Amino acid sequence: MRQVVLDTETTGLEVEQQHRVIEIGCVELFNRRLTGRRFHQYLNPERDIDEGAVQVHGLTRERLAKEPTFSQVHGEFLEFIRDAELIIHNAPFDVAFLNAEFARLDAAHRVADLCRVLDSLVLARQMHPGQRNSLDALCKRYSVDNSHREYHGALLDARILAEVYLAMTGGQGSLILSAESDNMRHGARPDQPLRSFAGIRIQVVNASEEETLAHERILALLDKASSGKTVWRRL
């Protein structure tokens, strides 16, 4: 499954007041693993930036004057996100701004026409009702290091959100693997012996030391997130 974790920075908070997107940051996940592919672009908003917004992300109109406009990177951005599931924290904010940018180009599409959208803020509120669920709060809850984050930045926040999302949703991919992909991952050969139980042929592949350690780290995160209420350590 292909997912794209996305964040934006803007000239202000109100899309209705013609505020613009000035930075887009995306990182790609495939089958719940970071692939290393990313999309990152600063944008010239062709308008002033609210002082309050500058204090959040540190981007000024002068700094962005020589950057391309959204129309100039529109095609590359669409190609990167198309048909993926977008993971966005407080998705209505970013989606509204991106849809407004599309509308300025007289583009017929909207984000919902191109991608599925998962709002990680809604997910966090379902998992932790009544608690703070900002990205910073989730970093603290799931032990994700964000100490290098002086300003908000779209690419940096997308990377952090990817780590938070993976930790928040269990930290591991689907347990259903094809025999072919399992063989490739563990270096198994097709001619390796299969164990047979009552006519069922099962190939047994033990977890590697790296996988076992990763599993233990996730169990520790879940223990911490539940304040020690997990039961598997006692079973």
C-alpha positions in Angstrom: 0.0 0.0 0.0 1.4 3.4 -1.0 1.0 6.3 1.5 2.3 9.8 1.4 2.7 11.8 4.6 2.1 15.4 3.8 2.4 18.8 5.4 2.2 22.4 4.2 3.1 25.9 5.5 1.0 28.9 4.5 1.0 32.7 4.5 -1.8 32.7 7.1 -4.5 30.6 8.7 -7.6 31.7 6.6 -7.9 30.2 3.2 -11.0 32.5 2.7 -8.7 35.5 2.9 -6.7 34.3 -0.1 -3.8 33.0 2.0 -1.5 30.8 0.0 0.7 27.7 0.4 4.4 28.5 0.6 5.9 25.1 1.4 4.9 21.5 0.6 6.7 18.5 2.2 5.9 14.9 1.5 7.5 11.6 2.4 6.5 8.2 0.9 5.6 5.0 2.7 5.2 1.7 1.0 3.8 -1.2 3.0 4.5 0.9 6.1 8.2 1.5 5.3 9.8 4.8 4.4 11.1 4.5 0.9 13.4 7.5 0.9 11.3 9.2 -1.9 10.1 12.7 -1.1 8.6 15.8 -2.6 9.7 19.1 -1.1 9.2 22.6 -2.5 9.2 26.2 -1.3 6.7 28.4 -3.2 6.5 32.1 -4.1 3.0 33.1 -2.7 3.0 36.4 -4.6 1.5 38.1 -1.6 2.5 39.2 1.9 2.9 36.7 4.8 1.2 37.3 8.2 3.7 38.1 10.9 2.2 35.4 13.1 2.8 32.9 10.4 6.5 34.0 10.0 7.0 33.4 13.7 5.8 29.8 13.2 7.7 28.8 10.1 10.4 31.5 9.7 9.6 32.0 6.0 9.4 35.6 4.7 8.2 37.0 1.4 11.7 38.1 0.6 13.1 34.6 1.2 10.5 33.1 -1.2 10.7 35.7 -3.9 12.8 33.6 -6.2 11.0 30.3 -5.6 8.6 28.9 -8.2 4.9 29.4 -8.0 2.4 26.6 -7.3 1.4 26.6 -11.0 5.1 25.8 -12.0 5.3 22.7 -9.8 1.7 21.6 -10.0 2.4 18.7 -12.4 5.3 17.2 -10.4 3.3 17.5 -7.2 0.3 15.8 -8.7 2.4 12.9 -10.0 3.9 12.3 -6.6 0.6 12.2 -4.6 -1.8 10.7 -7.2 -3.5 7.4 -6.1 -1.8 7.4 -2.7 -3.4 7.6 0.7 -2.4 10.9 2.1 -1.7 11.0 5.9 -2.2 14.6 7.1 -2.4 16.0 10.7 -5.5 18.2 10.8 -6.3 17.3 7.2 -9.1 19.8 6.5 -6.6 22.7 6.9 -4.1 21.5 4.4 -6.7 20.0 2.0 -8.6 23.3 1.9 -5.4 25.2 1.0 -4.4 22.8 -1.7 -7.9 22.8 -3.2 -7.7 26.6 -3.3 -4.4 26.4 -5.2 -5.9 24.0 -7.7 -8.9 26.3 -8.1 -6.6 29.2 -9.0 -5.3 27.2 -11.9 -8.9 26.4 -13.1 -8.0 22.8 -12.5 -11.0 20.4 -12.5 -9.6 18.2 -9.8 -9.5 18.4 -6.0 -7.5 16.4 -3.5 -10.4 14.0 -2.9 -10.4 13.2 -6.6 -6.7 12.2 -6.6 -6.2 10.5 -3.2 -7.7 9.0 -0.2 -7.1 11.1 3.0 -6.4 9.8 6.5 -6.5 12.5 9.2 -4.0 11.5 11.8 -5.5 14.1 14.2 -8.9 12.4 14.1 -7.2 9.0 14.6 -5.2 10.3 17.6 -8.4 11.7 19.2 -10.1 8.3 18.8 -7.1 6.6 20.4 -6.5 9.2 23.1 -9.8 10.9 23.9 -9.6 13.9 26.1 -5.8 14.3 25.8 -3.7 16.7 23.8 -3.1 15.4 20.3 -1.0 18.0 18.7 2.1 16.7 16.8 4.3 17.8 19.6 2.2 16.0 22.2 2.2 12.8 20.1 5.9 13.0 19.7 6.2 13.0 23.5 3.7 10.3 23.9 5.3 7.9 21.4 9.0 8.9 22.2 9.6 10.4 18.7 12.5 12.8 18.8 11.6 16.3 17.7 14.2 18.2 19.6 15.8 19.5 16.4 12.6 21.3 15.4 13.1 25.1 16.0 10.6 26.2 13.4 7.7 24.4 11.8 8.8 23.1 8.4 6.7 21.1 6.0 9.2 18.4 5.1 10.5 18.1 8.7 7.0 17.9 10.1 6.1 15.3 7.4 9.0 13.2 8.5 8.1 13.5 12.2 4.4 12.7 11.4 5.5 9.5 9.5 7.3 8.3 12.6 4.4 9.2 14.9 1.9 7.5 12.6 3.9 4.3 12.4 4.2 4.2 16.2 0.6 5.1 16.8 -0.7 2.4 14.5 1.4 -0.4 15.8 4.8 0.2 14.3 4.6 -2.8 11.9 3.2 -3.6 8.6 0.6 -6.2 7.6 1.3 -9.7 8.9 0.0 -11.1 5.7 2.9 -11.6 3.4 3.0 -13.4 0.1 5.3 -16.5 0.0 7.4 -14.7 -2.7 8.0 -11.5 -0.7 8.7 -13.6 2.4 11.3 -15.6 0.6 12.9 -12.5 -0.9 13.1 -10.8 2.5 14.7 -13.7 4.3 16.8 -15.0 1.5 14.9 -18.3 1.5 15.1 -20.5 -1.6 12.0 -22.0 -3.3 13.5 -25.5 -2.8 13.7 -25.1 1.0 11.8 -27.9 2.8 8.3 -27.2 3.9 6.8 -28.6 7.1 3.6 -30.5 6.6 0.7 -30.7 9.2 -2.3 -32.8 8.3 -1.8 -32.2 4.6 -1.1 -28.4 5.0 2.3 -27.4 3.8 3.8 -24.5 5.8 7.1 -22.8 5.3 8.5 -21.7 8.7 10.6 -18.6 8.7 11.9 -17.4 12.1 12.2 -13.7 12.9 15.6 -12.2 12.5 17.4 -10.6 15.5 16.8 -7.2 14.0 13.0 -8.0 13.7 12.9 -9.3 17.2 14.5 -6.1 18.6 12.1 -3.9 16.6 9.2 -5.9 17.9 10.4 -5.4 21.5 10.7 -1.6 20.9 7.1 -1.4 19.7 5.9 -3.4 22.7 7.7 -1.0 25.0 6.1 2.0 23.2 2.7 0.4 23.6 3.4 -0.3 27.3 4.3 3.4 27.8 1.3 4.7 25.8 -1.1 2.6 27.9 0.5 3.6 31.2 1.5 -0.1 31.8 -2.0 -1.5 31.3 -1.0 -4.0 28.6 -1.4 -7.6 29.5 1.0 -9.5 27.2 4.0 -9.2 29.6 1.9 -11.0 32.3 0.7 -13.8 29.9 
